């Protein structure tokens, strides 16, 4: 969260500047629309869907980065469940219990 917000903020700022310069927004201002109406009816429908799509497309990469940090032992502490730590802790048991390694790996693959 500390690193992943910057591209979304840049994308949001670019889309907001594009919407603010749109001719339909100037026409709505000329017709007497207030700020709340402009935001609700003109700016948010142009900005929110692309930013949500961008955020959803970034989720698998962020999950994989967090899992790799957990696999290396740099993730959260032991009581919290984490896919990367589950993979690294269950690697010695992969021959006897392959589902212990395949379950977190399949979850990461399904998310991707």
C-alpha positions in Angstrom: 0.0 0.0 0.0 2.9 2.3 0.7 4.3 1.9 -2.8 1.4 0.8 -5.0 -0.6 4.0 -4.7 1.7 6.2 -6.7 0.8 4.9 -10.3 -2.9 5.1 -9.4 -2.5 8.7 -8.2 -0.7 9.7 -11.4 -3.4 8.0 -13.5 -6.2 9.7 -11.5 -4.5 13.1 -11.9 -4.1 12.6 -15.6 -7.7 11.5 -16.1 -9.0 14.4 -13.9 -7.1 16.9 -16.0 -8.5 15.4 -19.1 -12.0 15.5 -17.8 -11.6 19.0 -16.5 -10.6 20.2 -20.0 -13.5 18.4 -21.7 -16.0 20.5 -23.6 -19.0 18.9 -22.0 -17.8 20.1 -18.6 -17.5 23.7 -19.9 -21.0 23.4 -21.3 -22.4 22.2 -18.0 -20.7 25.1 -16.2 -22.2 27.5 -18.8 -25.7 26.0 -18.0 -25.2 26.7 -14.3 -24.3 23.4 -12.9 -22.8 23.5 -9.4 -19.7 21.7 -8.2 -21.5 18.7 -6.7 -23.4 18.1 -10.0 -20.2 18.4 -12.0 -18.4 16.0 -9.8 -21.2 13.4 -9.6 -22.4 13.5 -13.2 -19.3 14.5 -15.3 -16.0 14.0 -13.5 -16.5 10.8 -11.5 -18.0 8.7 -14.4 -15.0 9.6 -16.5 -12.3 9.0 -13.9 -13.6 6.3 -11.6 -14.0 3.3 -14.0 -10.5 3.5 -15.5 -8.9 3.9 -12.1 -10.8 0.9 -10.7 -9.7 -1.2 -13.7 -6.1 -0.1 -13.3 -6.2 -1.0 -9.6 -7.7 -4.4 -10.3 -5.1 -5.1 -12.9 -2.3 -4.3 -10.4 -3.6 -6.7 -7.7 -2.0 -9.9 -9.1 1.4 -8.2 -9.4 1.2 -6.8 -5.8 0.1 -10.2 -4.5 3.0 -11.9 -6.2 5.4 -9.4 -4.9 4.1 -9.9 -1.3 4.2 -13.6 -1.7 7.8 -13.5 -2.9 8.8 -11.3 0.1 7.0 -13.8 2.4 8.9 -16.7 0.7 12.2 -15.0 1.4 11.2 -14.5 5.0 10.7 -10.7 4.7 6.9 -10.7 5.0 4.6 -10.6 8.0 5.3 -12.4 11.3 4.4 -16.0 11.9 0.8 -16.0 13.1 -0.5 -14.2 10.0 -1.3 -16.5 7.1 0.7 -15.6 4.0 1.1 -17.6 0.7 4.8 -17.0 0.3 5.6 -18.2 3.8 3.3 -21.2 3.4 5.2 -22.1 0.3 8.6 -21.8 2.0 7.6 -23.6 5.1 6.0 -26.5 3.2 8.9 -27.0 0.7 10.5 -29.8 2.7 7.2 -31.7 2.7 6.6 -31.4 -1.0 7.3 -35.1 -1.7 5.1 -36.5 1.0 2.3 -33.9 0.9 2.3 -32.1 -2.4 -1.0 -30.4 -1.7 0.7 -28.3 1.0 2.7 -26.6 -1.7 0.2 -26.8 -4.5 -2.6 -25.1 -2.6 -0.8 -21.7 -2.1 0.8 -22.0 -5.6 -2.6 -22.6 -7.2 -4.1 -19.7 -5.3 -1.4 -17.4 -6.6 -1.9 -18.7 -10.1 -5.7 -18.3 -9.9 -5.3 -14.7 -8.7 -2.9 -14.0 -11.5 
